[in-house]
Amino acid sequence: MAALGALALLIGTIALWNAANPWLAVVFIVPLLPPLPGLWRGRPYTYAWTSLLVLAYLAGLITEFWSNPARGYSGVALFAAAALFVACLAFVRLRSREGA
């Protein structure tokens, strides 16, 4: 559930951040939509590849935050991406321990 909340926060922040250029928002948001059904159903494989997907967002957001720390949206988006990454890894780790 934490991963869904972090994903929703990331999508919302990207939408607000790129409100002046909606095509850019679409380019950044569309790759985040395919994991939604799998995250909702609690599929460990989806959580695993979503953690890999969000790494690209983390790299870009760290760079943006580092180069321009006065931008509030980059900080919120960085927090959301990091929270999504940690939530996905925690879910996969807990589910793998259940199966062992």
ROSE-4610 file (N, C-alpha, C; in Angstrom, 1 decimal, always signed):
// ROSE-4610
residu = [M/M/M/A/A/A/A/A/A/L/L/L/G/G/G/A/A/A/L/L/L/A/A/A/L/L/L/L/L/L/I/I/I/G/G/G/T/T/T/I/I/I/A/A/A/L/L/L/W/W/W/N/N/N/A/A/A/A/A/A/N/N/N/P/P/P/W/W/W/L/L/L/A/A/A/V/V/V/V/V/V/F/F/F/I/I/I/V/V/V/P/P/P/L/L/L/L/L/L/P/P/P/P/P/P/L/L/L/P/P/P/G/G/G/L/L/L/W/W/W/R/R/R/G/G/G/R/R/R/P/P/P/Y/Y/Y/T/T/T/Y/Y/Y/A/A/A/W/W/W/T/T/T/S/S/S/L/L/L/L/L/L/V/V/V/L/L/L/A/A/A/Y/Y/Y/L/L/L/A/A/A/G/G/G/L/L/L/I/I/I/T/T/T/E/E/E/F/F/F/W/W/W/S/S/S/N/N/N/P/P/P/A/A/A/R/R/R/G/G/G/Y/Y/Y/S/S/S/G/G/G/V/V/V/A/A/A/L/L/L/F/F/F/A/A/A/A/A/A/A/A/A/A/A/A/L/L/L/F/F/F/V/V/V/A/A/A/C/C/C/L/L/L/A/A/A/F/F/F/V/V/V/R/R/R/L/L/L/R/R/R/S/S/S/R/R/R/E/E/E/G/G/G/A/A/A]
num = [1/1/1/2/2/2/3/3/3/4/4/4/5/5/5/6/6/6/7/7/7/8/8/8/9/9/9/10/10/10/11/11/11/12/12/12/13/13/13/14/14/14/15/15/15/16/16/16/17/17/17/18/18/18/19/19/19/20/20/20/21/21/21/22/22/22/23/23/23/24/24/24/25/25/25/26/26/26/27/27/27/28/28/28/29/29/29/30/30/30/31/31/31/32/32/32/33/33/33/34/34/34/35/35/35/36/36/36/37/37/37/38/38/38/39/39/39/40/40/40/41/41/41/42/42/42/43/43/43/44/44/44/45/45/45/46/46/46/47/47/47/48/48/48/49/49/49/50/50/50/51/51/51/52/52/52/53/53/53/54/54/54/55/55/55/56/56/56/57/57/57/58/58/58/59/59/59/60/60/60/61/61/61/62/62/62/63/63/63/64/64/64/65/65/65/66/66/66/67/67/67/68/68/68/69/69/69/70/70/70/71/71/71/72/72/72/73/73/73/74/74/74/75/75/75/76/76/76/77/77/77/78/78/78/79/79/79/80/80/80/81/81/81/82/82/82/83/83/83/84/84/84/85/85/85/86/86/86/87/87/87/88/88/88/89/89/89/90/90/90/91/91/91/92/92/92/93/93/93/94/94/94/95/95/95/96/96/96/97/97/97/98/98/98/99/99/99/100/100/100]
x = [+0.8/+0.0/+0.9/+2.0/+2.9/+3.5/+3.7/+4.2/+3.2/+1.9/+0.8/+0.7/+0.9/+0.8/+2.0/+3.2/+4.4/+4.3/+3.8/+3.6/+2.6/+1.5/+0.5/+1.1/+1.9/+2.6/+3.6/+4.3/+5.3/+4.6/+3.5/+2.7/+2.1/+1.5/+1.0/+2.0/+3.2/+4.2/+4.7/+4.9/+5.4/+4.3/+3.1/+2.0/+2.0/+2.2/+2.2/+3.5/+4.6/+5.9/+5.9/+5.3/+5.3/+4.0/+3.3/+1.9/+2.0/+3.1/+3.3/+3.5/+4.0/+4.3/+3.7/+2.4/+1.7/+2.3/+2.9/+3.5/+4.7/+5.4/+6.5/+6.0/+4.9/+4.3/+3.9/+3.3/+2.9/+4.0/+5.1/+6.3/+6.9/+6.8/+7.3/+6.3/+5.0/+4.0/+3.7/+3.6/+3.1/+4.0/+5.3/+6.0/+5.6/+5.1/+4.7/+3.3/+2.6/+1.2/+1.1/+2.0/+1.8/+2.0/+2.8/+2.9/+1.6/+0.7/-0.4/-1.2/-1.7/-2.5/-1.7/-0.5/+0.3/+0.6/+0.8/+1.0/-0.3/-1.4/-2.7/-3.0/-2.6/-2.9/-1.8/-0.7/+0.3/+1.2/+1.5/+2.3/+3.8/+4.6/+6.0/+6.8/+6.5/+7.3/+7.1/+5.9/+5.7/+6.4/+6.4/+7.2/+8.7/+9.2/+10.6/+11.0/+10.2/+10.6/+10.3/+9.3/+9.0/+10.2/+10.8/+12.0/+13.1/+13.2/+14.2/+13.8/+12.5/+12.0/+12.2/+12.0/+12.1/+13.5/+14.5/+15.9/+16.2/+15.6/+15.9/+15.3/+14.2/+13.6/+14.4/+14.9/+15.8/+17.0/+17.7/+18.9/+18.6/+17.5/+17.2/+16.8/+16.1/+15.6/+16.8/+17.7/+18.9/+19.7/+19.8/+20.6/+19.9/+18.5/+17.8/+17.8/+17.7/+17.7/+19.1/+20.1/+21.5/+21.8/+21.4/+21.7/+20.8/+19.6/+18.7/+17.9/+18.6/+17.9/+16.7/+16.6/+15.5/+14.1/+14.1/+12.9/+12.2/+11.0/+10.3/+9.8/+9.4/+8.8/+9.9/+11.1/+12.1/+12.4/+12.3/+12.5/+11.4/+10.2/+9.0/+9.0/+9.3/+9.4/+10.5/+11.6/+12.8/+12.4/+11.7/+11.2/+10.2/+9.3/+8.3/+9.0/+10.0/+10.7/+11.5/+12.1/+12.9/+12.0/+10.8/+9.9/+9.3/+9.1/+8.6/+9.6/+10.9/+12.0/+12.1/+12.1/+12.2/+11.0/+9.8/+8.6/+8.6/+9.0/+9.1/+10.1/+11.3/+12.3/+11.8/+11.2/+10.7/+9.7/+8.7/+7.7/+8.3/+9.2/+9.8/+10.6/+11.3/+12.1/+11.2/+10.1/+9.2/+8.5/+8.0/+7.4/+8.3/+9.6/+10.5/+10.8/+10.8/+10.9/+9.7/+8.6/+7.4/+7.5/+8.0/+8.1/+9.2/+10.2/+11.3/+11.1]
y = [-1.2/+0.0/+1.3/+1.2/+2.3/+2.6/+1.6/+1.7/+2.4/+2.1/+2.8/+4.2/+4.5/+5.9/+6.7/+6.1/+6.8/+7.0/+6.0/+6.1/+7.2/+7.3/+8.4/+9.7/+9.8/+11.1/+11.5/+10.5/+10.8/+11.2/+10.5/+10.9/+12.3/+12.6/+13.9/+15.0/+14.8/+15.8/+16.1/+15.0/+15.2/+16.0/+15.7/+16.4/+17.9/+18.2/+19.6/+20.3/+19.6/+20.2/+20.6/+19.7/+20.0/+20.5/+21.2/+21.7/+22.7/+23.4/+24.4/+23.6/+22.4/+21.7/+20.3/+20.1/+18.9/+17.7/+17.9/+16.8/+16.2/+17.0/+16.5/+15.7/+16.2/+15.5/+14.1/+14.0/+12.7/+11.8/+12.3/+11.5/+10.9/+11.7/+11.2/+10.3/+10.5/+9.8/+8.5/+8.4/+7.2/+5.9/+6.0/+4.8/+4.3/+5.2/+4.9/+4.2/+4.2/+3.6/+2.1/+1.4/+0.0/-0.8/-0.4/-1.2/-1.1/-0.1/+0.1/-1.2/-1.9/-3.1/-4.2/-4.4/-5.4/-5.0/-3.7/-3.2/-3.3/-3.0/-3.1/-4.6/-5.5/-6.9/-7.6/-6.9/-7.4/-8.4/-8.3/-9.3/-8.9/-9.8/-9.6/-9.3/-9.9/-9.6/-8.2/-7.7/-6.3/-5.3/-5.6/-4.8/-4.8/-6.0/-6.1/-5.2/-5.3/-4.5/-3.1/-2.8/-1.3/-0.7/-1.4/-0.9/-0.6/-1.4/-1.1/+0.1/+0.2/+1.4/+2.7/+2.7/+4.0/+4.4/+3.5/+3.9/+5.0/+4.9/+6.0/+7.3/+7.3/+8.5/+9.0/+8.1/+8.6/+9.3/+8.7/+9.3/+10.7/+10.8/+12.1/+13.1/+12.7/+13.6/+14.0/+13.1/+13.5/+14.5/+14.4/+15.4/+16.7/+16.7/+17.9/+18.6/+17.8/+18.4/+19.0/+18.3/+18.7/+20.0/+20.1/+21.2/+22.5/+22.2/+23.4/+23.1/+23.2/+22.8/+23.7/+24.9/+25.8/+25.3/+24.4/+23.9/+22.9/+23.3/+22.4/+21.1/+21.1/+19.9/+18.8/+19.2/+18.2/+17.5/+18.2/+17.6/+16.6/+17.0/+16.2/+14.9/+15.2/+14.0/+13.1/+13.6/+12.8/+11.9/+12.6/+11.8/+10.7/+11.0/+10.0/+8.9/+9.2/+8.1/+7.2/+7.9/+7.1/+6.2/+6.8/+6.0/+4.8/+5.0/+4.0/+2.9/+3.3/+2.3/+1.5/+2.1/+1.4/+0.5/+1.0/+0.2/-1.0/-0.9/-2.0/-3.1/-2.6/-3.6/-4.2/-3.5/-4.1/-5.1/-4.9/-5.8/-7.1/-7.0/-8.2/-9.0/-8.3/-9.0/-9.7/-9.1/-9.7/-10.9/-10.7/-11.9/-13.0/-12.7/-13.8/-14.6/-13.9/-14.6/-15.5/-15.1/-15.9/-17.2/-17.2/-18.4/-19.3/-18.8/-19.7/-20.5]
z = [+0.0/+0.0/+0.0/+0.7/+0.7/-0.7/-1.5/-2.8/-3.7/-3.5/-4.3/-4.0/-2.7/-2.2/-2.8/-2.7/-3.2/-4.7/-5.4/-6.9/-7.2/-6.5/-6.7/-6.4/-5.4/-5.1/-6.2/-6.7/-7.8/-9.0/-9.4/-10.6/-10.4/-9.3/-9.0/-9.0/-8.4/-8.4/-9.8/-10.6/-12.0/-12.8/-12.6/-13.3/-12.9/-11.6/-11.2/-11.7/-11.6/-12.0/-13.4/-14.3/-15.7/-16.2/-15.4/-15.8/-17.0/-17.1/-18.2/-19.6/-19.5/-20.7/-20.6/-20.9/-20.7/-21.4/-22.6/-23.3/-22.6/-21.9/-21.1/-19.9/-19.4/-18.2/-18.7/-19.9/-20.4/-20.6/-21.1/-21.4/-20.1/-19.0/-17.7/-17.0/-17.2/-16.4/-17.0/-18.4/-19.0/-18.6/-18.5/-18.0/-16.6/-15.8/-14.4/-14.3/-15.4/-15.3/-15.5/-16.3/-16.4/-15.1/-14.1/-12.9/-12.0/-12.2/-11.3/-11.0/-12.0/-11.7/-10.9/-11.2/-10.5/-9.1/-8.9/-7.5/-6.7/-7.4/-6.7/-6.3/-7.1/-6.8/-5.9/-5.7/-4.8/-5.4/-6.7/-7.4/-7.2/-6.6/-6.3/-7.5/-8.6/-9.8/-10.3/-10.2/-10.5/-9.6/-8.3/-7.4/-7.7/-8.1/-8.4/-9.6/-10.7/-11.9/-11.7/-10.9/-10.6/-9.9/-9.0/-8.3/-9.3/-10.4/-11.4/-12.3/-12.5/-13.3/-12.6/-11.3/-10.5/-10.4/-10.6/-10.5/-11.5/-12.7/-13.7/-13.2/-12.6/-12.1/-10.9/-10.1/-8.9/-9.5/-10.5/-11.0/-11.6/-12.3/-12.9/-11.8/-10.8/-9.8/-8.8/-8.6/-7.8/-8.5/-9.8/-10.6/-10.6/-10.8/-10.8/-9.4/-8.4/-7.0/-6.7/-7.1/-6.9/-7.6/-8.9/-9.7/-9.4/-8.8/-8.5/-7.3/-6.1/-4.8/-4.4/-5.1/-4.7/-5.3/-6.1/-6.7/-5.8/-5.3/-4.3/-4.9/-6.2/-6.8/-6.9/-7.2/-7.4/-6.0/-4.9/-3.6/-3.3/-3.5/-3.3/-4.2/-5.4/-6.4/-6.0/-5.6/-5.1/-3.9/-3.0/-1.8/-2.2/-3.1/-3.6/-4.3/-5.2/-5.9/-5.0/-4.0/-3.0/-2.2/-1.8/-1.0/-1.8/-3.1/-3.9/-4.1/-4.3/-4.4/-3.1/-1.9/-0.7/-0.4/-0.7/-0.5/-1.4/-2.6/-3.5/-3.1/-2.7/-2.2/-0.9/+0.0/+1.3/+1.0/+0.1/-0.3/-0.8/-1.7/-2.4/-1.3/-0.5/+0.5/+1.5/+2.0/+2.9/+2.2/+1.0/+0.3/+0.0/-0.2/-0.5/+0.8/+2.0/+3.2/+3.6/+3.1/+3.4/+2.6/+1.4/+0.6/+1.0/+1.7/+2.0/+3.2]
